Amino acid sequence: NSIWCPAEYLPLAWVAGPLSGIIVQPIVGYFSDQCRARLGRRRPFIIVGTVLTTMALMLFGNSDLIGRALGDAPGEFRITLLLALCGFFLLDFSVQAVQGPLRALLTDVVPEEQMAEGNAYFARAVGLGNLIGSFMGAEALSKLFPFFESDLQALFFIAALLLCTTVALCCLVIHEKPLDPLSRSQSDEAMVQEEDLAIRKLLRTAPRPFWQVFVVQCFTWYGFFTLFVYASVWVGENVYRGDGRRPVGSIERTDYDKGVQLANIGLSINAAVTVLYSSVLPRLIDRLGIRAMYFLSMVTEASLLSTCIFLRGPAQGEPSLSLKLLTLASLGLMGISWASTMTIPWALMGTAVQRKYPERIGLLSTFFNLSQSGPQLFVSLGSPIIVRLTGNVSVVMLLGGIVAAIGAFLVFALRVDVIEGEEFHDFLDESDFREGSPFLEHSETRKEHGSGVVHERR
C-alpha cells in the first residue's frame, strides 16, 4: 500500500521468497561446505549476504524518494514501484544467503545433545524479531525520528541497523575452524571426492530421518504460508466484513482497515507466544518426547487453520468481543506451532546429518529448506485461483488446515523421532560399520567423553 502496488502484482511479490529459497540456498550451501577462507565456512557468506540485504532494505525503504528524484511526477509511482519490486526481490534473494549459513553454523558448533535447545534459541530469536518488527511497524516512527521522511523509510533503516549489529556480534563471538584440506582424513576424502561427492548420490544416501522430516515439513509449511499470506485479508474481509478495494474513507474500507489492525495485534501475540513457548519447549521434549511434541504442534496448526472459516462477523456492524478474542486466539496460538517447527524438525535433521555427513551440513541444510520454499511456491501460485473461484480466503486457510492434519498423521506413520533403537540401523549404511569409518571414529570419541547413549547406539 505504501508504494501503491496494484493487487495483481501482489502474487508476483509473494513468489520471490520461495523462489529465492529454491535457487539461492542450495547454491550457497554447496559452496559454503567447500569454503576454506580464514573466517571459516559460513561467516564469509553471512557477511556478504548481510551487505546485500542492507542494500536491498535501503532500496526498498527509499524507493519513493529515489523514484521522485528519477522523474516520478506527483501521483505517479511507476519508477517507485519498479525500484520497490527490485528491492523486494533482492531482499528475498540476499537474505537467503544469511539464513542458510546461519542454520548450518548452528549445526556446526552446537553439540548433538544440545541440538534441540540450540534450535529452540533460534526459534526464540525469530519470534523476538517478529515481535519487534510488528511493534515498530505499528508506530509512527517518522514522528519519533523526524529526520526520516516516512515511517517506511525509518522502519527499514532501523531493520538494516539491527541486522548489521546482530550479524557483527555473531561473527565476532562464534569462532569457526577453517577447513584445511590437509587435515581431512582419507575417509573424508572418499566422501567428498570429485567436487566432494555428487549431489545426487548425497541426496540418495541422506539419512532416513532427513527425508522423514522433509516430508512432514512440506505439509507444515503449506499450512503456515496460507496464514502468512491471508491473515490480514481474512480478518479484514471475514471477521470485519470490510473491503480493502473500496475508496479510503468508505465504510467498507474503514471496516477492512480495522480488521487489518486487529490482525497485526494477533500476529504480535503470535510472536510473543513463539518466544515464550520456545523457552519451555526443550523441557517439554525431555519430558514428553520429541515425537509427541511434534504431533501436538501439527494438530494445533491444523485445528486453528480449519476453524478460521467459521469465524465470520455480522454483515452490519462490528464483530462481537467474543469473536475478536477468538480471532486473536487463533492467530496468537499459532505461535505454538511456529516455535515447534523452527525447533523440532531442524533439531532432528541436524542431528541426523551431523552424525553421517558432518562435512555436508551446509548443503543438506539448504536442501532441507526446500521443504519450506516448495510449499510456499504452491500457495503463492495456487491460492489466487482458489480465491477467485470461491471468493473466500478462509477456504485457502481451511485447505492449509487439512494439509497440516495430514502432516500430523505422517509424524506417526513415518515414525519421525530421535534416531534410536532399531531405527538407528536403518539410518546407517553398511559402510558405516567398516574399519576406519568416520562414523565409528565419531562414536569412539563420544564414548571417551562418557556419552553412554551414543555408545549404545554405536
N, C-alpha and C positions, 0 to 999 in steps of 0.2 A: 504493500500500500504506500509506503514512503517513497518509492520510486515510480509509482503509477504503473505497475506491471499489469498488463491485461490478463484476465483469468485464463485465457487459452495458453499463455506461456508458463503457467504455474507447473503443470505436469513435466514440462521440459526441465524446469529448475530442479524438481524432485528427483529426476533421473540422474543428476550429477553425482549425488552421494554414492548410490550403489555402483554406478558405472566406474567411478574413481576407485572404489574398493576392489572391484574385479580386475582392473587394469594395473593400478599402481602398487598395491600391497604385495602381490606375488613377485613383481619385479624387484621391489625394494628388499623383500625378504630374501630373495635369491642372492642378490649382490651383497647384502649385509652379512650373510653367512660366510662370504669369501673375503670380506674386507680385512686387510692387515694393517690398517692405519694405527698410528701410535695411540690414538684416543680409544681404540677398541673397535669392535664390530658394529655396535649400534649407535653410539653417540655421534659419529660424523653425519649419519643420515638424519638423526633427530635435529641436529643443529641446522643443516641445510633446509630441512622441511620447515623448521621454525622461521627461518628468514623468508622463505617463500610464502608461508602462511601470514606473516606480518604484512608483507607487501599486499597480499590479497585482501586482508582486513582493511588496510588503508585505502585501497582502491574502491572497495565496496562502500565504506563509510563516507568517502568523499566524492562519490560518483556524481551527485547532483552539483556539487561545487565545481568539479572538473568539467562536467557537461556544459554548464553555463559558460565557463571560460573558453570552451572549444566551439561555442556557437549556438547552443540551445536557446531559443527565444523564450520569453515568459509564457508559461503554459504548455511548452513543448518539452518532451522528455526522451526524444529518440536517442541522442548521444548518451544521455544519462542512463537510460535503460540498457544500452549496449555495454557501457562500462560496468554497470552493476552486474549484468549477467556474466561478463568476463571475470570480474572479481569473484563472483559466486562459484563459478566452475573452478577457477584457480584455487580458491579456498578449499573446496572439497577435495581436489586432487592433491594439493600440497599437505593438507592436514593428515592424509593417509600415510605420508612419509614420516610423520611423527608418531601416529598411533601404533602402526605395525611394529616398528623397532622398540617402542616403549613396552609393548606386551612381551616381545622377545627378550628384552633386557630384564624384565621382571622374572621370567622363567630362567634366565641365565644365572641370576645372582641369588635367588631365593632357594633355600634348602627344600628338599622334597617334602619333609614333614611339616613345613610351614607354607606350602603352596596355597592351600585354601585360605589361610589367614592373609597371605600376601595379596591374593586376588580380592579378598574382602576389603582390604585397604584401598585397592584400586577402585572398586565399586563405590566406596565411601567418598573418595575424591571426586569421582564423576558426579555423584549426587550433590556434593557440595558445590561443584562448579555449576551444575544446573540451577541450584538454589540461588547462588549469587547472580547468575545471568538473568534469571526470572525477576529477581528483585530489582536489579539495575534497569531492566527493560521496562519496568513499570514506573520508574522515577523520571522526573523532569530534569535530566542531567544537565541540560543547557542552562538551566537556572542556577544549579549548584556550581557549574563551571561556565561562567558567561563568555569565556574566550572561545567556546565552541559555538558554531553556527546553528547546529541542530542536535537533538537528542541522539539521532542515529550516528552522527559523527563522534560524539562523546562516547557512546557505548562501544563502538568498535575500536576507538583509541585505547580505552581502558582495557578491553579484551586483549589487544595486542601487547599492552604493557604487562598484564598479568601473565600472559603466555611466555613472554621473553624472561620474566623474572623467575617463574617456576622451572622453566627448562634450564636456565643457567644454574639454578640451585641443584637440580637433578644431576646435571653433567659434572658439577664440581664435587658433589658428595659421593656419587656412585663411581667406583673405580673398576673398570673392566681390565681383564688380562688380554693384551693384544694377541691376535692369532699368529703364531710363529710356525711356519711350515717345518722347521727343523725339530720342533718339539712334538709333532704328531707321531703317534705310534704307527707301526706297519698296518695294524688292523684298521686304524682310522683312514690310512691311505687307500686301503681296499674299498672302504665305504664311500670314499669321495673321489674315486678315480674318474678320469675323463670328465673334467669340469665337475668333479666331486660328486658324482652319481647322477645318472639320468633322472629327470623329474618323473617320468612315467614309472620307472622302477621304484622310486622313492614313494610315490603315492600308492603303488600296488602293494608294497611291503610295509606301509604305515601301520602302526599298532592298531589292533581292533578297536580299542576304546576311542581312538581318534575318529573313526568313521561312525561309531555308535552315537557319540555326542554330536558329530556333524549333522547327522540326520535329524536328531531331536531339535538342534539349534535352528534348522531350517524352518520347522513348524513354529518354534517360539518366535522367531523374528518376523514371520509373516503376520502373526497376530499383533506384535508390538508396532509394526510400521503402519498398520491401519489406524492405530491410536495416534501415532506421531503426526500423520498427515491430516486426519479429520477431527481431532479432539475439539479444536476451537469451532470448526464449522458445525459439528454435532451439537454442541451446547447452544450455539447461536441460532441454529435452524430448528432443532428438535425440541430442546428444552424451553427456549425463549420464543420459538416460533417467529423469528425475525428473518430478514432477507438482506444479505450483505451486498446485493446488486442494486438495491434501491438507493436513491439520492441521499446524501448526507443531510440529516435533519428530519427525514421522514420517520414515521412511527416504526415501520418495519426495520429500517436501518438502525434506529436507536435501540430497539429490542435486540437486534443482532449484536451490536457493539457491547451491550450489557452481558450477553452470553459469552462473548469473547473474553471479557474481563473476568467473569466467573471461571471460565476455563483456565485462564492464566493463574488464578488463585489455586485451582485444583492441581495444576502442574507444579506449582511451587510446593504444595503439600506433598505431591509425589516425590519431589527432590528431597524434602525433609525426611519422609518415610524411608527413602533409599539410604540416606546417611545413617539413620537410627538402626534400621534393620540390618544393614551390613555390619554394624558394630557387634551385634549379638549372633549373627549367622554362624560364625565358626564354632561357637559353643553349642548351638543347636545341632550342627552337623556332628560334633563329637558325641552328643547325647542320643540323637535320633537316627543318625546315619545319613550319608550324603544322598542316597537314592530317595529316601523318604522326603527330604527337604527339596530335592529337585522336583519330585512329583507334586508336592504341595504348591510350589511356585507355579507350575504349569496349570494346575487346577484353579488356582487363584486367577491367573490370567484369563483362562477360558471362561470362568464364571463372570468376571467383571465385564469382559467384552460382550458376552452373549446377552447380558441384561440391559445393555445400553439402548437396544431397540424398544424396550418397554418404558424407558424414562422419557416421557413426552409431555410437554406443557400444554396448557389450555390454549385454544385458538385466540382468545381475547384475554388481555391482562397478563400480569407477571405470574410466573410459576410459584407454587406454594413454597413455604420454608422447608417442608419435608423433602420436596423434590430437589430443591437446591442442595440440601445436605446430602441426599443420596447421590447427586451428581458429583459433589466434591469427594464423597467417599469412593465412588467408582474410579475417579482419576487419581486420588491420593493413594489408595491401597494398591494400585498398580506398582507402586514403589517396592512392594514386597517381591514381586516377580522381577522387577528391573534389577534390584540388588542381587537376587539369586542368579539371574542369567549373566550378570557381569562377574560372578564369582565361581559358581559350581562348574559350568562347562569348561571354563578356561583352566580351572584347577585340575580337572580330570584330564583334559587334553595335554596340559603342560607336564603333568606327572608322567603320562604315558610316553610322550616324546622325549622328555629328559632322560628316561631310562634307556630308550632304544636308540635314538638318534640325537644325542646332545649337540652334535656338530650341525644339525639341520633344524634347530629350533626356530630360527628366523623364517625360513621358507615354509615350514609346516604351520607355523602360527599364522602367517599371512594367507596360506591356502585355507586354513580354518575360518578365516574372516569371510570367505566366500559363502559360508553358511548363513551369514548375516546380509551380505550385499546382494546375493541372488534373490532371496525373498523380497527385499526392498524393491528390486527391479520389477518383479512380478506385480507388486502392489502399485507401483508408480504407473505402470503401463496398463494394468487390467482394471484397477478400481474406477478410473473415469468412465469406462464402458458400463460398469455396474451402476454407477450413479446416474448415468444418462438413461439407462433402462428403467430404473426403479424410482429415481428422483429422491432417494433417501440415503444419506451417507451412513446411517446406522446399519444398513444392510451389509455394507462393506465390513463394518466392525463385527457384526454377527458372524460373518464368514471367517473373520480373524479368530473369533472365539471358538468356532468349530474346528479350525485348523489347530489351534492351541490344545484343544481337547484330544485330538489325535496324537499330538506330541506327548501329552501326559500318559496316554496309553503306551506309547513307544518306550517311555522311560523304563517300564517293567518288561515289556515284550522283548526289548533288545538287551535287557539285563545291564543297563547303564549303571555302573557303580565303580567304586575303587577296585583296582585290579588285585584280586587276592584269591587264594584257594585254587580251585580247578580253572578259573578264568585266566589265571596267570600263565598257564601253559598255552592257551590259545593266543595270548599276547606275544609269546616268543616264537622265533623260528628255530629250526634245528641248529642253525649256525651259531645261535646264541649260547649253545652249550659246549661248543668246541673249545679246545685249549687255546688260550690267547684271545678269546673273545673279549671285546671291550666291556660287554655287559657283565661278564664274570669278574673282570678286574674291578668294575664299579661295585659289584656286590661284595667282593673281598674288602674293599676299602670301607664300605658301610659296616661290615662285620667288625672291623678293627675299632670302629668308633662306637661299637656297642649297640647297634640297631638290630635288636632281636627279630623284629617283624620282617625286616628286609632279608635277614639271614634265612628265616623260614621260607620266604618266597623264593629265594635262590634255590 
